[in-house]
Amino acid sequence: MKDRNDALLLFTAIGFVAYFVLNCIAMPFYPGGSITDRSYSGYRFWENFYSDLGTITAWNGQANVISFWFFESAMIVFILAVISFAIAIWGLFRSETDKRSRNLTVFSLTGCAIALIFVTFIPFDTATTIHELFFAIGVLLSIPGGVVLGKMLLKHDKVPRILGRLIQVYALVVVYFLVGAGISPSLQFTALLQKILVFAIVFVFPVESLAIKKYRDQL
């Protein structure tokens, strides 16, 4: 069981990093344009959304084949990483005092993964509103998981408190993203907020998963 949980946590860390790397590889192959400006060529990091990489037809009208498949692969790896993390949390936090918080964390992560499946297989350019809706749902569902997991980690005295605080800071970043996106003066600003959110995910979850792996015997 310990070996399985270790493998799941290691895959979680690798999966989140791989998600970012695959998207970075996809960017040079993106033909160009955004939902608000279809005239330019290439991917503008601070202006385009990650979802632009997963369009079937780029916003400038050109076929988006290579970038599309890198994005799809990245999303599938991301979803598997979330599910792996949820299974590991379920297997590690077995005490009665953690049971309720563990269940909520796993429910939160599972809901997030399900929402992201819809994000993956409903391209941004074919059903923009539905794609955005499921993305928002997935991001929103990650908040209670972050808050409660942080609370669980803080209860264990032998686990560094920074780990509990770090995952709660992530949840706060998500709140700021959702509020900022809701009142954003432009889609370019929302794209910037999305990049900050992804940076937080790619940093926090590999750190959390590897740290939980290291301190698993203290849980």
N, C-alpha and C positions, 0 to 999 in steps of 0.2 A: 504493500500500500504506500509506504514512504517513497519507494522508488518511482511509483506511478505519479504521485503528487509532485515529486522533484522534476520528473520529465514534463509534466503539464506546466509547471511554473517556468521551466527553462524555455519551453515552446512559446509561452506567453511573451516572455521578454524578446525572443528572437522574432516572433510574429509581428509585434508592434514596430520594431525597427525595420523589418522587411517591408511592411506597409509603406513606410516613409521612403525607403530606398526605391521600391518599385514605382512609386509615383514620381520620384525625381527622374528615374529613367524614362518614364512616359513623357515628361514635359518637352524634351527636344523634338519629339515626334508629333506633337500636337500642331495641326495645320494653322490654327489661328482664330482670332475673334473672341468676343465675349457676348453675353446676352444683351449687353447695352451698346457694344461697339463691334460691329461685324467686319470692320474695314481692315484691321491689321493682321499681320502674319505672326505666327509663333505664339508661345505661351508666356504671358507676363505674370511673373510669380506673385506680385502684390496686387494684381488686378483680377486675374482669373480664379475661379473656384477649382477645387480638386475635382468636383463633379464634371467640369468642362472636359477633363481628360477622358471621361467615360461616355461622352456623346457619340452617337453613331455617325452623325454628320457634324463636323465642327461648325461653329457659329459663322465662319466665313464662307460656308457652303461646300467645303471640300470633305471628302470621305476621311473618316478618322479611324483607321484600322489598327495600326500598331499601338497608338496611345490607348485606344479603347481596351485592348486585351491586357495591357500592363495594368490599367486601372482596375479592370475586373479581377485580375489575379491578386492585386493588392487588397481589394475589398474582401475577397474570399479568405485570404490569410488573416486579415484583421478580424473577421467574424469568428474564425476558428480560434484565434488568440483569446478573444473575449469568452468564448465557450470553455476553452481550456482553463482560463482563470476561474470561471464560475465553478467548474468541477473540482478544481484544487481547493477552493475556499470551502466547498461542501465537505471535502474529505478531511480537511485539517482542523476546522473549528467544530469539534464534536461534543464539547461540554454542554451541559444543560443551561448554563448561564449565557452561552453564546448562541444557543439554538435559534432564538427568535431573530436576532440580528443576522445570523448566518443565512437563514431562510430569506430574509428581506434582501440581503446583498445578492444572493443567487437569483432571486426573482427579478431584481433590477437588471442584472447583467444579461440574463436570458431574454428579457423583454427588449433590451438594447440590441442584442444580436439578431432577434427576429425582425425588428424594424430595419436594421441595416441590410438584411436580405432583400427587402423590398427596394431599398436604395440602390443596391447592386444591380438588380435585374429590371429596374425601371429607369432607363436612361434619362438624363437631365433634359435632353432636347426633345424627347418624344412625349413626355408627360411631366412638364416642369413643376407644376403645383403639387402633384402627388409625390414626386421625388423629394421636393423640399419638405413636404409634410412628414414623410417617414424619417427624413434626416432629423428634423426637429424632435420627433417623438423619441428616436433613438438617443439623441443627446440628452433630452429631458429625463429619460428613464435611468440614465447613468448617475444622476444626482443623488437619489436616496442611497444607491449602492455605495457611492463614495463617502457620504456622510456616516453611514452605519458601519462600514468597514473600518473607517478611521476610529470610530468610537470603540469598536471591538479591539483594535490593536492597542488603543490607549489603556484598556483595562488590564493588559498583560504587562506587568511591571518589568519583566526581563527583556521586553522588546523595546528598542529605542523609540522614544516618544515622537521623534521626528517623522517616523513612518506613518503614524496615525494622523499627524498634522498635515503631512504632505498630500495624502489622498483627500483630505478635507479641503485643502487649498485648491486641488483640482476641481472639486465640486463647486467651489466658489467661482473659479474661472468659467465653468460651464454656465453658471447663473449670469455672470457678466456678459458672456457671449450671447445668450438668449435675449437678455435685456437690450444689449447693444445692437443686435441684429434687428430687434423689434422697432427701435427708434432711430436706426441708421439713416443718415441723410442721403446715402448712396449705396449702390450694390458694391462699388469698389471698396468702401469702408467695411462692408460686411465680409468681403473676401479677405481683407486684412485681418479681421477678427477671427475668421476661420483658420487662417494660418497660425495665429497665436494659440488657438484651441488645439490644433494638431501638434504643435510644438509641446504643449503641456502633456498631451496624451503620450507622445513618443518618449518623453522624459519620465513621467511619473509611473506609468504602468510597468515598464521594464525594471525600474528601481524597486518598486513595490514587490513585484513577483520574485525577483532575485533575493531581496531582503527577507521576505516571508520564507523562501526556501532555506535561507541561512538560519533563521530563528525558529524553524518549524517545531523543534523539540520544546520550545518554551510556550507554545500556544496551548 
